[in-house]
Amino acid sequence: MKIRITAILVLLLASSLTVNAATVPDFIAGCQSFSNLEESICECMAEKAKKRLSPDGFDFVVASMQKNNAETSRLRSKLSFGELMAAGTFMANGPGECAGGSAGHAH
């Protein structure tokens, strides 16, 4: 009986973690509230981030832009150094990539 209850709790926890995954619209909303970038640039960045970053890295960037400190801290402790570097590098370079004439194209 204990094993069955534990298994159910683990499944519920796992499903609740995946439900909270950030989406492209979450990224766009966070980008616009975090910066003064145009919606088209935020859309471009969201598409690029979704392709380039790990799922947790993407969630980390969205949580950071939304100033969700608890989620940012939780994800920071979960991400590898490489994932954190990729997220930081993306946020430094993404706006320029998307504003540099490719805002309408999410390559």
C-alpha positions in Angstrom: 0.0 0.0 0.0 2.8 2.4 0.8 4.5 1.8 -2.5 1.3 2.5 -4.4 0.7 5.8 -2.5 4.3 6.8 -3.1 4.1 6.0 -6.8 0.9 8.1 -7.1 2.5 11.0 -5.3 5.6 10.8 -7.6 3.4 10.8 -10.7 1.3 13.7 -9.5 4.5 15.7 -8.7 6.0 14.9 -12.1 2.8 16.0 -13.9 2.5 19.2 -12.0 6.1 20.1 -12.9 5.5 19.7 -16.6 2.2 21.6 -16.5 4.1 24.7 -15.4 6.5 24.7 -18.4 6.8 28.1 -20.0 5.3 28.7 -23.5 6.2 30.9 -26.4 3.4 33.3 -25.5 4.8 33.4 -21.9 8.2 34.3 -23.3 6.7 37.1 -25.5 4.7 38.5 -22.6 7.7 38.4 -20.3 10.0 39.9 -23.0 7.6 42.9 -23.5 7.2 43.5 -19.8 10.9 43.2 -19.1 12.1 45.3 -22.0 11.0 48.0 -24.4 11.4 45.7 -27.4 8.8 45.5 -30.1 6.4 42.5 -30.1 8.0 41.2 -33.4 11.4 41.1 -31.8 10.1 39.3 -28.8 8.3 36.8 -31.0 11.6 36.2 -32.9 13.5 35.8 -29.7 10.9 33.4 -28.3 11.2 31.1 -31.4 15.0 31.2 -31.3 15.1 30.5 -27.5 12.7 27.5 -27.9 15.1 26.0 -30.5 18.4 26.8 -28.9 17.9 26.4 -25.1 17.0 23.3 -23.1 13.4 23.2 -21.9 14.7 24.2 -18.4 16.9 26.9 -19.9 13.9 28.3 -21.7 11.8 28.2 -18.5 14.7 29.9 -16.6 14.8 32.8 -19.1 11.0 33.3 -18.9 11.0 33.2 -15.1 13.8 35.7 -15.1 12.0 38.1 -17.4 8.8 37.7 -15.3 10.9 38.4 -12.1 9.7 35.2 -10.6 12.5 34.9 -8.1 11.4 31.6 -6.6 11.2 29.8 -10.0 14.4 31.4 -11.2 16.2 30.2 -8.1 14.7 26.7 -8.4 15.7 26.4 -12.1 19.2 27.9 -11.5 20.0 25.1 -9.0 18.7 22.6 -11.6 20.6 23.9 -14.7 24.1 22.9 -15.6 26.7 25.5 -16.0 26.5 25.2 -19.8 22.7 25.7 -19.7 23.1 28.8 -17.6 25.8 30.2 -20.0 23.6 29.4 -23.0 20.7 31.3 -21.4 22.8 34.3 -20.5 24.5 34.4 -23.9 21.1 34.1 -25.6 19.6 37.0 -23.6 22.7 39.1 -24.5 22.7 38.4 -28.2 19.1 37.5 -29.0 17.7 41.0 -29.2 20.4 42.1 -31.7 19.9 39.0 -33.8 16.2 39.6 -34.1 16.4 43.4 -34.5 19.1 43.1 -37.1 16.7 42.7 -40.0 15.5 39.2 -39.2 12.7 40.1 -36.7 10.1 38.6 -39.0 12.1 35.4 -39.5 12.6 32.9 -36.6 15.5 31.0 -38.2 
